[in-house]
Amino acid sequence: MPQHVSILQLTGVAFLALVSVAWLVGLIRMLRRARAEVTVWHTGSAALYAVPDQRQTGPHREAVELTPAERDTFAVLIRQLNDRG
């Protein structure tokens, strides 16, 4: 035991090392269990049967026609925002 290190410091380092090893063992066990559960739910193909197929196209674009008064109000708003910057 080095002379400049107290017994409390050595105990602390040993405790941290023990906790780190226990955490690592727990993490490894948890990951292995999760991997085992995934293989149980796997159906042999790469796709999951519970997840729906993705859409090949995006959603339809929506457009709303503005009245002339709404267009003028929107133009004023844009001018005000541009003047701030």
Summary of the structure (lengths in Angstrom):
residues: 85
radius of gyration: 31.7
end to end distance: 67.3
largest distance: 87.5
contacts: 113
relative contact order: 0.04
helix: 61%
strand: 0%
